[in-house]
Structure formats: structure tokens, C-alpha cells
Amino acid sequence: MTRKAAPFAYEGLDRVIHERARLSVLTSLVSHPKGLSFVDLKELCALTDGNLSRHLKVLEEARLVEIVKGREGNRPQTLCRLTNSGRKRFLEYLTTLEQVVRDAATAVETRNAAEHRGKLASAQS
């Protein structure tokens, strides 16, 4: 189906991304190109260890993020970062989301203009 035939289908709203916690994770990571530690990501997104782990697994399986386990000094550290294809998919998703906002704003403006014309016509009668 083309956008013209179904203008509000929004095929670009990726179900993997379009979940609050995963959207938070991806937004955090897109603003930190070198990646974030698991602890920093958990704090930025207000998620528990288990919740973040589960969402990172979904994002990793979808090849949106990569998880690198290593050590910093004597402590284990998990680094999370967007893959190149993950960054591309996320930016495409944002473009679609921007279109949703534009379409909704246009619909509201159109409705408000029609209501205003209706009130003017009633007042003139």
C-alpha cells in the first residue's frame, strides 16, 4: 500500500523501537556515539537491571545495538552502543515519527479552521 492510499499507516514505526523503554535506550545511545555503560544507561532510562537487560537483548537480536563486555580495572563493565544499521533504522524511525506529528498537527489545524468557519457562518445568520 502506498502512503497516498493509506496516509496514516506509518509503516516506518518499527515495533522493536516503538516501545517506551527501548525508545529511551536508543535515544540515550544516539546521543552518545561511543556508547554508554550499562549502569549509565540504566540511570538515564530509569530502568531496573532486569528490565534493561531484557530490552537490550531485544535490541541486540534486532541488530540495533551491540553489547561489549570487558573490564575497567578490576571491575567488569558492559558497554552498549548503537550499530551503524541501528543508527540508520532509528533515524528512519524518527523521520516517520516526525511525519505522525505533522499529520496530527495538520488535522487539528484543519478541524479548528472548519469549526471557526462554522461559528462565523452561524454568527452571520
LUMKOL-241259 format. One line per 4 residues: number of its first residue (from 1); their letters; for each residue x, y, z of N, C-alpha, C, CB. Coordinates in steps of 0.05 Angstrom, whole numbers, plus 5000, padded with zeros to 4 digits. Glycine has a CB too. Layout:
REM LUMKOL-241259
NUM	A	X,Y,Z,X,Y,Z,X,Y,Z,X,Y,Z ~ ...
REM end
This chain:
REM LUMKOL-241259
1	MTRK	5017,4976,5000,5000,5000,5000,5018,5025,5000,4981,5000,5024 ~ 5011,5044,4984,5026,5069,4984,5017,5088,5006,5024,5083,4956 ~ 5034,5107,5012,5027,5127,5032,5001,5142,5024,5050,5147,5037 ~ 4999,5147,4998,4976,5162,4989,4950,5146,4993,4979,5168,4959
5	AAPF	4950,5120,4989,4927,5103,4992,4920,5100,5022,4931,5076,4979 ~ 4940,5099,5039,4936,5095,5068,4954,5115,5082,4942,5065,5077 ~ 4947,5141,5082,4966,5161,5093,4972,5159,5122,4954,5188,5088 ~ 4956,5144,5137,4962,5142,5166,4971,5114,5174,4937,5150,5181
9	AYEG	4981,5098,5156,4991,5071,5162,5018,5072,5177,4993,5055,5137 ~ 5035,5091,5171,5061,5094,5184,5076,5068,5187,5057,5106,5211 ~ 5082,5056,5164,5097,5031,5163,5125,5034,5176,5100,5022,5135 ~ 5136,5058,5177,5162,5062,5189,5164,5062,5219,5173,5088,5179
13	LDRV	5141,5059,5232,5141,5057,5261,5148,5028,5269,5113,5066,5273 ~ 5173,5024,5272,5184,4997,5278,5175,4988,5306,5215,4998,5276 ~ 5162,4965,5307,5152,4955,5333,5175,4949,5353,5137,4929,5328 ~ 5198,4942,5343,5221,4938,5362,5228,4964,5375,5245,4926,5346
17	IHER	5228,4985,5361,5236,5012,5371,5213,5025,5387,5245,5030,5349 ~ 5189,5021,5377,5166,5036,5387,5155,5025,5413,5143,5036,5366 ~ 5172,5022,5432,5165,5014,5459,5180,5033,5478,5173,4983,5465 ~ 5167,5043,5498,5178,5065,5514,5207,5060,5524,5160,5069,5538
21	ARLS	5212,5037,5536,5239,5032,5547,5259,5030,5524,5239,5006,5563 ~ 5253,5017,5503,5272,5014,5481,5276,5041,5467,5263,4993,5461 ~ 5255,5057,5465,5258,5084,5453,5277,5100,5471,5230,5097,5451 ~ 5274,5098,5497,5292,5112,5516,5321,5103,5512,5283,5107,5545
25	VLTS	5325,5077,5510,5352,5066,5507,5364,5077,5481,5351,5035,5506 ~ 5350,5075,5459,5360,5084,5433,5365,5114,5433,5341,5076,5411 ~ 5348,5129,5445,5352,5158,5446,5377,5165,5462,5327,5172,5458 ~ 5381,5151,5484,5405,5155,5500,5430,5148,5484,5404,5138,5526
29	LVSH	5429,5125,5470,5453,5116,5455,5458,5133,5431,5449,5088,5447 ~ 5438,5144,5418,5443,5160,5394,5457,5186,5402,5416,5167,5379 ~ 5453,5195,5426,5467,5219,5435,5494,5214,5447,5449,5234,5455 ~ 5502,5189,5449,5528,5180,5459,5541,5160,5439,5526,5168,5488
33	PKGL	5552,5170,5417,5562,5153,5396,5583,5132,5405,5574,5169,5374 ~ 5598,5138,5426,5618,5118,5435,5606,5097,5453,5640,5133,5450 ~ 5580,5101,5460,5566,5082,5476,5564,5091,5505,5580,5055,5475 ~ 5549,5075,5520,5545,5081,5549,5549,5055,5564,5517,5093,5554
37	SFVD	5558,5058,5589,5559,5034,5606,5531,5026,5613,5576,5040,5631 ~ 5528,5001,5620,5502,4990,5629,5491,5007,5652,5505,4961,5637 ~ 5508,5014,5671,5499,5030,5695,5489,5057,5686,5523,5032,5715 ~ 5504,5071,5669,5496,5097,5660,5470,5096,5644,5517,5110,5642
41	LKEL	5467,5076,5627,5443,5073,5611,5419,5067,5629,5447,5050,5591 ~ 5423,5050,5649,5402,5044,5668,5392,5069,5682,5412,5023,5689 ~ 5410,5086,5690,5403,5111,5704,5389,5131,5685,5427,5124,5716 ~ 5399,5134,5661,5387,5152,5642,5359,5145,5635,5404,5154,5617
45	CALT	5354,5119,5634,5327,5109,5625,5309,5101,5648,5331,5085,5607 ~ 5319,5103,5673,5303,5097,5696,5292,5068,5695,5280,5116,5700 ~ 5310,5049,5689,5302,5021,5687,5317,5004,5708,5308,5010,5658 ~ 5306,4982,5714,5319,4963,5732,5340,4947,5716,5299,4944,5747
49	DGNL	5358,4933,5730,5377,4916,5716,5363,4896,5698,5395,4901,5737 ~ 5343,4882,5709,5329,4862,5694,5315,4873,5670,5310,4847,5712 ~ 5301,4895,5674,5286,4908,5652,5305,4917,5630,5270,4932,5663 ~ 5327,4930,5637,5346,4939,5617,5358,4915,5602,5368,4956,5630
53	SRHL	5365,4895,5617,5377,4871,5604,5358,4859,5584,5384,4850,5625 ~ 5332,4857,5591,5312,4846,5573,5309,4863,5547,5285,4843,5587 ~ 5308,4889,5551,5305,4906,5527,5330,4907,5510,5298,4935,5536 ~ 5353,4906,5523,5378,4905,5508,5380,4880,5491,5403,4908,5526
57	KVLE	5370,4858,5502,5371,4833,5488,5354,4835,5463,5360,4810,5506 ~ 5330,4847,5465,5312,4850,5441,5326,4868,5421,5285,4863,5450 ~ 5339,4890,5430,5352,4908,5411,5377,4895,5399,5360,4933,5426 ~ 5391,4878,5414,5414,4865,5404,5406,4844,5383,5430,4852,5427
61	EARL	5385,4829,5389,5375,4809,5369,5366,4822,5343,5352,4793,5382 ~ 5356,4846,5345,5347,4861,5322,5371,4875,5308,5326,4882,5329 ~ 5394,4872,5320,5419,4884,5309,5419,4914,5310,5425,4874,5281 ~ 5404,4925,5329,5404,4954,5332,5427,4964,5351,5377,4964,5343
65	VEIV	5433,4947,5370,5455,4954,5389,5475,4931,5390,5443,4960,5417 ~ 5499,4938,5400,5518,4917,5406,5526,4920,5435,5543,4919,5387 ~ 5531,4898,5447,5539,4897,5475,5568,4886,5477,5519,4879,5492 ~ 5585,4902,5489,5613,4894,5492,5619,4891,5521,5632,4915,5478
69	KGRE	5626,4867,5529,5633,4861,5557,5664,4862,5559,5622,4833,5566 ~ 5672,4876,5580,5701,4879,5585,5706,4885,5614,5713,4901,5567 ~ 5729,4896,5619,5737,4902,5647,5748,4930,5647,5758,4882,5658 ~ 5742,4944,5668,5755,4970,5673,5768,4967,5700,5733,4994,5673
73	GNRP	5794,4965,5700,5809,4959,5724,5802,4930,5732,5801,4979,5747 ~ 5794,4927,5757,5787,4900,5767,5757,4895,5765,5795,4897,5796 ~ 5742,4913,5753,5713,4911,5753,5703,4904,5725,5700,4936,5763 ~ 5684,4886,5724,5671,4881,5697,5655,4905,5688,5653,4855,5698
77	QTLC	5655,4909,5662,5639,4932,5651,5626,4923,5626,5657,4957,5647 ~ 5601,4931,5623,5586,4925,5599,5581,4952,5584,5559,4911,5605 ~ 5590,4953,5559,5586,4977,5543,5565,4972,5522,5613,4986,5530 ~ 5547,4990,5519,5525,4987,5500,5527,5010,5480,5496,4988,5514
81	RLTN	5525,5004,5454,5525,5025,5434,5509,5016,5409,5554,5031,5425 ~ 5500,5037,5395,5485,5032,5370,5503,5020,5349,5472,5058,5360 ~ 5493,5002,5333,5507,4993,5309,5502,5014,5288,5497,4964,5301 ~ 5518,5012,5266,5513,5031,5244,5485,5028,5232,5534,5026,5222
85	SGRK	5477,5002,5229,5450,4998,5218,5429,5006,5239,5446,4968,5210 ~ 5435,5003,5264,5416,5011,5285,5412,5041,5285,5426,5003,5313 ~ 5434,5057,5282,5431,5086,5279,5414,5093,5256,5460,5099,5277 ~ 5419,5080,5233,5404,5086,5208,5374,5080,5213,5415,5069,5184
89	RFLE	5368,5057,5224,5340,5049,5229,5327,5068,5248,5338,5021,5240 ~ 5341,5076,5269,5330,5095,5289,5324,5122,5276,5349,5098,5313 ~ 5342,5132,5260,5338,5158,5246,5314,5156,5227,5363,5167,5232 ~ 5311,5133,5213,5288,5130,5195,5262,5129,5212,5291,5103,5179
93	YLTT	5263,5116,5235,5240,5115,5253,5233,5143,5262,5247,5097,5278 ~ 5253,5160,5269,5247,5187,5278,5235,5204,5255,5273,5201,5287 ~ 5243,5199,5230,5231,5213,5208,5202,5206,5205,5246,5206,5181 ~ 5195,5181,5209,5167,5172,5208,5151,5185,5232,5164,5141,5209
97	LEQV	5163,5185,5255,5150,5197,5278,5145,5226,5274,5167,5192,5304 ~ 5164,5240,5262,5160,5268,5256,5136,5272,5237,5185,5280,5243 ~ 5133,5253,5218,5110,5255,5199,5084,5251,5214,5113,5234,5177 ~ 5084,5233,5234,5060,5229,5251,5052,5255,5264,5065,5207,5272
101	VRDA	5072,5269,5276,5067,5294,5290,5057,5315,5270,5092,5304,5304 ~ 5069,5317,5247,5060,5337,5226,5031,5331,5218,5078,5336,5202 ~ 5025,5305,5213,4998,5298,5204,4977,5304,5225,4997,5268,5197 ~ 4984,5299,5250,4966,5304,5272,4961,5334,5275,4976,5292,5299
105	ATAV	4983,5350,5273,4980,5379,5275,4964,5390,5253,5008,5392,5276 ~ 4968,5380,5229,4952,5389,5206,4922,5382,5210,4962,5376,5180 ~ 4917,5358,5220,4889,5350,5224,4876,5368,5245,4888,5321,5234 ~ 4890,5375,5266,4879,5393,5287,4874,5421,5275,4898,5395,5311
109	ETRN	4894,5431,5260,4891,5457,5248,4867,5458,5228,4916,5466,5233 ~ 4864,5437,5213,4842,5436,5193,4815,5435,5208,4844,5410,5176 ~ 4814,5419,5230,4789,5418,5245,4783,5445,5258,4791,5396,5266 ~ 4803,5457,5270,4799,5483,5283,4790,5504,5263,4825,5492,5297
113	AAEH	4801,5504,5239,4793,5523,5219,4764,5519,5210,4812,5521,5194 ~ 4757,5493,5207,4729,5487,5199,4709,5495,5221,4726,5456,5194 ~ 4716,5490,5247,4699,5499,5269,4696,5529,5270,4710,5489,5296 ~ 4719,5543,5264,4718,5572,5264,4700,5583,5242,4747,5583,5261
117	RGKL	4702,5570,5218,4685,5579,5196,4656,5573,5203,4693,5564,5170 ~ 4651,5551,5216,4623,5544,5224,4612,5565,5243,4622,5516,5236 ~ 4628,5573,5262,4619,5593,5282,4614,5620,5269,4640,5597,5304 ~ 4631,5627,5249,4627,5652,5235,4601,5652,5219,4651,5658,5216
121	ASAQ	4596,5629,5206,4572,5626,5189,4547,5628,5207,4573,5600,5173 ~ 4548,5615,5231,4526,5616,5250,4521,5644,5260,4530,5598,5273 ~ 4543,5659,5265,4540,5686,5275,4529,5705,5254,4567,5696,5285 ~ 4535,5700,5229,4525,5717,5207,4496,5711,5199,4543,5714,5183
125	S	4485,5688,5208,4458,5681,5201,4438,5694,5218,4454,5651,5202
REM end
